[in-house]
Amino acid sequence: MEYKASGIPVHYVEHGDGAPILVLHGAGVDHREMVGAMEPIFGELLDCLRLYPDLPGMGQTPASGTLNSADDVLDLLLAFVDGVIGDRRFRLIGHSAGAYYARAIAGRYPEQVAGLALICPLGENIRNVPAHQVLHASVDPGEMLGPAEESVFRDYFVVQTQATLERYKEYVVPALGLVDEAGLERIGQHWRFSGSPEGGPPYSGPVLILTGRQDSMVGYASQWDLLEHYPRATFAVLDRAGHALPHEQPGLIKALIIEWLDRVREHRIGTDL
C-alpha cells in the first residue's frame, strides 16, 4: 500500500483489523524485519491493525531531496499518522532508529499514543557500548550467504544459529539492496532532532524499553536515563541478545510485548472511566 505524505509516497503494509499499532523499523532494512519479529506475536491477537511503513531511503519509500534531517523524517511520519491513522488512538513500537522516531512521535502526540514500546532504542548520548562478541555460533553463514551478506550477519548477530540465519535471510537480506545509501547519508548528517524527544512533560502511558546486554551498536546503559521521562516504563536488559534482539530472543520479546499490551489495555480502560 502507499500513502502520499507531504508529497512523498510512503510504502507500507498492513495486517489485521481493529485498533492501530504503528511499527517502525531501524536503519538499513525495511518493514520486513519488524513484520518478521512482530507478526508471530500479533497474529494471535484479535482486533489489532498492524501498520508497517518503510522509512525514507529504505524499502520502497524514497529519500526525497526534501528530506535532509531527522526533523524532516519526523514531519513525514506525523503526516503519515494524520493521513492513515487519523485521530484514532494507537500503540507505537520502534526498533533502533525507529524507536528514536517513535519517542518523538509520542512526544508530539502524547494523548493519541496509547502505549510506547522501544526495542534497542537509538539515543543521543550513547555510552558504555560493549564490543561485538558472538556468544553462540552453530552455523556457517558462508554456506548460505554471499560475502557481503555474510559480513553483515556476523557483525549483527551475537547468536548465530540456523534459526537466526533463516530469519536474517528472509527478513533482512531482501532489504539490503534497496537502501538509498546517499539519501541515508544526507539525512544522517543531521540525525539528531532539533529538540529532545523527551523535551515536554513526562509521557504517562505504559512503556516497554528492551535492550540487549551484548548490543554493540547502541548499548544498554544510556537507555536507563529514559526512565525519568516514562514513569510507567518496564525496563529490561536481555542477555544473549545484541542489536538483533527481536530475532535472538523471540520468546522473551513475545512475553514482554503481550504484557505491555495488557498494561496499555488496562490503562485505557482506567482513563475512560
Backbone hydrogen bonds, N-H to C=O, Kabsch-Sander energy under -0.5 kcal/mol:
donor,donor_aa,acceptor,acceptor_aa,energy
3,Y,10,V,-2.1
5,A,3,Y,-1.0
5,A,8,I,-2.6
6,S,4,K,-0.5
8,I,5,A,-2.2
10,V,3,Y,-3.1
10,V,8,I,-0.7
11,H,9,P,-0.7
12,Y,1,M,-2.2
13,V,52,Y,-1.8
15,H,50,R,-1.9
19,A,47,D,-1.0
21,I,49,L,-2.6
22,L,91,R,-2.9
23,V,21,I,-0.5
23,V,51,L,-2.8
24,L,93,I,-2.7
29,V,26,G,-0.8
33,E,30,D,-1.5
34,M,30,D,-0.6
35,V,31,H,-2.0
36,G,32,R,-2.5
37,A,33,E,-1.3
38,M,34,M,-2.9
39,E,35,V,-2.3
41,I,38,M,-1.5
42,F,38,M,-2.8
43,G,39,E,-2.7
44,E,41,I,-1.1
45,L,42,F,-2.1
48,C,17,D,-1.2
49,L,19,A,-2.0
50,R,15,H,-3.1
50,R,48,C,-0.7
51,L,21,I,-3.0
51,L,49,L,-0.5
52,Y,13,V,-2.8
52,Y,50,R,-0.5
54,D,11,H,-3.0
55,L,53,P,-0.5
57,G,61,T,-2.2
58,M,55,L,-1.7
58,M,61,T,-0.7
61,T,58,M,-1.8
64,S,62,P,-1.4
67,L,64,S,-2.3
68,N,66,T,-0.8
70,A,190,H,-2.5
73,V,69,S,-1.8
74,L,70,A,-2.6
75,D,71,D,-2.3
76,L,72,D,-1.9
77,L,73,V,-2.4
78,L,74,L,-2.6
79,A,75,D,-2.0
80,F,76,L,-2.0
81,V,77,L,-2.6
82,D,78,L,-2.6
83,G,79,A,-2.1
84,V,80,F,-3.0
85,I,80,F,-0.6
85,I,81,V,-1.7
86,G,81,V,-2.1
88,R,85,I,-1.2
90,F,112,Q,-2.2
91,R,20,P,-2.1
92,L,115,G,-2.3
93,I,22,L,-2.8
94,G,117,A,-2.2
95,H,24,L,-2.1
96,S,119,I,-2.5
98,G,95,H,-2.2
99,A,96,S,-0.7
100,Y,96,S,-1.3
101,Y,97,A,-2.0
102,A,98,G,-2.1
103,R,99,A,-2.3
104,A,100,Y,-1.4
105,I,101,Y,-2.5
106,A,102,A,-2.5
107,G,103,R,-1.7
108,R,104,A,-1.8
109,Y,105,I,-2.9
113,V,109,Y,-2.3
114,A,90,F,-2.5
114,A,112,Q,-0.9
115,G,90,F,-0.7
116,L,206,P,-2.1
117,A,92,L,-2.8
118,L,208,L,-3.6
119,I,94,G,-2.8
119,I,117,A,-0.5
120,C,118,L,-0.5
120,C,210,L,-3.5
122,L,96,S,-1.7
135,L,133,Q,-0.7
135,L,158,V,-2.0
136,H,158,V,-1.7
138,S,160,Q,-2.8
139,V,160,Q,-0.6
143,E,140,D,-1.7
144,M,141,P,-1.6
145,L,141,P,-1.7
150,E,146,G,-2.8
151,S,147,P,-2.1
152,V,148,A,-1.8
153,F,149,E,-2.3
154,R,150,E,-2.6
155,D,151,S,-1.8
156,Y,152,V,-1.7
157,F,153,F,-2.4
160,Q,136,H,-3.4
160,Q,158,V,-0.6
161,T,159,V,-0.8
165,L,161,T,-2.4
166,E,162,Q,-2.2
167,R,163,A,-2.0
168,Y,164,T,-2.3
169,K,165,L,-2.4
170,E,166,E,-2.0
171,Y,167,R,-2.9
172,V,168,Y,-1.9
173,V,168,Y,-2.5
175,A,172,V,-1.6
176,L,172,V,-0.8
176,L,173,V,-1.1
177,G,173,V,-0.6
178,L,175,A,-1.5
179,V,176,L,-0.9
180,D,57,G,-2.9
181,E,179,V,-1.3
184,L,180,D,-2.6
185,E,181,E,-2.4
186,R,182,A,-2.1
187,I,183,G,-2.3
188,G,184,L,-2.9
189,Q,185,E,-1.1
189,Q,186,R,-0.5
190,H,187,I,-1.9
191,W,188,G,-1.2
199,G,196,S,-1.9
203,Y,229,H,-1.9
207,V,232,R,-2.1
208,L,116,L,-2.1
209,I,234,T,-2.9
210,L,118,L,-3.0
210,L,208,L,-0.5
211,T,236,A,-2.4
213,R,238,L,-2.8
214,Q,241,A,-2.4
215,D,212,G,-1.8
216,S,214,Q,-0.8
219,G,215,D,-0.6
222,S,127,R,-0.6
224,W,221,A,-1.4
225,D,222,S,-1.4
226,L,223,Q,-1.7
227,L,224,W,-1.6
228,E,225,D,-1.0
229,H,226,L,-1.5
230,Y,226,L,-1.1
233,A,230,Y,-1.4
234,T,207,V,-2.1
236,A,209,I,-2.5
238,L,211,T,-3.0
238,L,236,A,-0.6
239,D,237,V,-0.6
244,A,156,Y,-0.7
245,L,242,G,-1.1
247,H,244,A,-2.0
248,E,244,A,-1.7
249,Q,245,L,-2.5
253,I,249,Q,-2.4
254,K,250,P,-1.9
255,A,251,G,-2.0
256,L,252,L,-2.5
257,I,253,I,-2.5
258,I,254,K,-2.4
259,E,255,A,-1.9
260,W,256,L,-2.2
261,L,257,I,-2.7
262,D,258,I,-2.0
263,R,259,E,-2.0
264,V,260,W,-2.4
265,R,261,L,-2.4
266,E,262,D,-2.5
267,H,263,R,-2.6
268,R,264,V,-2.4
269,I,265,R,-2.2
270,G,266,E,-2.3
271,T,267,H,-2.3
272,D,268,R,-1.4
273,L,269,I,-0.7
273,L,270,G,-0.6
